[in-house]
Amino acid sequence: MNRVCFKITLAALAFLFIFSACQKNETSESFDVLSFSDDTTAAAELVSQANEDLNKIKVMYKKNEVHREELIAAMGAKDTEKVKKITDDLVYVINDGMRLGEEAVEKIGKARDMNIGEDFKEYLSLKEESLEKQLEAFENLRQAVRILRDGFGTNDPKQIEQGQKVFKEKDENFVKTMAEAKEISKKANELAKESFKK
């Protein structure tokens, strides 16, 4: 999640927190300023925890971004040992990132299922859908890296070529699915902006 999206998420949570705190109490004609009739505070805490997981993924991704270029160079040079080493490292990083991503999706899902306002619920549904798309994209990438590693591990030119071909296809799927996830996330952010205007 980029810095702008993170700020929008925090702003949306602050808005929803304030909005729900000032809702009219059903049993009286006054407004309750600091009592909550719903689970907005607990949901916001879960979303905050999910954002921590996502920030860890972002750090891991930035730290390992250079491996993709190194991998492409090693494939071009047909450096079997380097390809195997880089792909092994990438599989571990992707596995760790996916575990954190799954935990974030679970937290957002729990928050969405709580007794919260409809706008917040819809926002969280979109964010959850976006994260699930990202996990799908990273699963494509993990498969691509494994196939490439296994192809280069055989030293068989046909299997290496097949591994490169499948890697390219799955890498393209990764990029496409990540773009879809970003569009869904963009819809969630637009919903948050619209909620501010209400």
N, C-alpha and C positions, 0 to 999 in steps of 0.2 A: 504494500500500500504506500503510495508516494506521500510526501509531506502534505500536499494540498488536500488529498483525500482524507488523510488522518485528521487534519485541522477541521475539515467539514464534518467528519464523524463526531469529533469532540464537540463542535458547535451544535450539531443536531442533538446530541445527548444532553448538552446543557439546556437547550431550548425545551426539549421534552421533559427534562427534570423540573424546570421552572414552571412549565405549563401544567404538568400534573400536580405540582405542589399548590397551585393557585386555583384548582378546580373547585367548583361549588360543591359543598357537602350536601349529599342527598337528604340528610335528616334535619338540616337547618337551612335558614336563608342566608347564612354568612359564608364567606370563603375561608377555607382552611389554608393557611399560608404554609405550614410546615408538616402537615399530616398527609400521608399518602393512603389512598384507598386502593392502590394497585401496587405492582411489583417493579415500578420503573427504576427505583434505586438499585435493587438487586440485579435487574437486567443490565443496567448501565455498568455495574461492577463486572459482570460476566463479559460484556463487550470490551471493557478495558483490559481484562485478562487475555481475551482473544487478540487484541491489538498488540499486546506484549509478545505473544507467540508469533504474530505476523512480522513484527519488527526483528525478531531473532532470525526469521527466514530471510528477510531482506538483507541482513548483515551477512548471512551465509552465502546468499546469492552474489552479493557484491564481491565478497572475498574470493569466490570461485569462478567469477565471470571469465577470467583470463584463461581458464582451462579449456574453454570451448575453442578459442583461437589456437591454443597449443595443440588441441586434438586434431583440428582441421589441418594444421601444418604437419603433424606427425603422420596423418593418413596420407597426405600428399607425398611425403617422403618415404612412405611404406615402412616406417619405423615401428615394427611390431611390438617391441618391448615398451616403447614409450606410449603407444596407443593402449596397451593392456594396463599399464600403470595409471594413466590418466583416467581411463574408463572405470577402473576399480575405485579410484578416489571419488569420481563423480557419482557412482552408484551409492556409496556410503553417504555422501552429502545429500543426494536426492532423497534417500530413505529417511534421513534425519529431518529434512525439510517437510516431507510428506507427513511424518508423524506429528510434527508441530502444526501443520496445516489441518490435519484431521482433528486435532484437539481444538483448534480455533473454530472449526465448523461446528463441532459438538457444543462448544460454549455459546456460540451465536444461536444455534438451534434451541438450546435450553432457554436462552433469553427471549427468543421469539415466542416460545410456548408459554411464557409467563403472562400474567394478567397486566397487560400494558396497552397503551393507546394504539389505535389502528394504524396511524401513520408510522409509528415506531415499529410496529409489527411488520408492515409492508416493507419498510426500509431494511429491516433485518432479514426478511425473506429474500430480498434482492441480493443483499450482501452474502448470504449463505449460498445462494445459487451461483454467484460470481466465484466464490471460493471453491465450490465443488467443481466448477469448470476449470479453475486453475489446477486443482488436484488431478483432474482428468488429463490436462496438458502435461503435467509433470509425470504422470504415469506413462504417457506416450514417450516422453524423453527418457525415462528410466528403461523402458523396453528397448528403445533405440540404442542406448549406451550398452546395454547387455548384449544385444545382437551384434553390435560392432565389436565388442570385446571378445565374444565367442568366435566370431568370424576371423579376427586377427589372431586368435589363440591357436588356430589350426595350422597356420602357415600354408594353407591351401589357397592358391590364387582365386579360384572360383568362389570359395566361401568368403574370402576377404571382399571380393567384388560384390557378392550378394549382401554381405553385412553393411558395406558402404551404401548400397542402393536402399536397403531398408532403413538405415540410419537417416538418410536424406529425406525419405518419405515421412518418417515419424517426426523428424525435426520440423518439417513443414507443417505437419498436423499440430505440433506443439505451438508454433507461432500463430497458426489460425485459431486454435482453441483459446490461447491467451488473449487474442484480440477480441474474441467473443466475450470472454470473462470481463475484460475492461469495459466493454459496452454495457454489460449488465451492471457493473459497479457504477458506471456513469449515470445510469438511470436511477440508481439508489441515491447518488449524490444530488441529482436534480430534484428528487422527491424531498430530500432533506432541505434543500433551498426553498422549495415551495412551502414546506411546513413553516419555515421562518416567516414567510409572507402572510400566513393566515392570522 
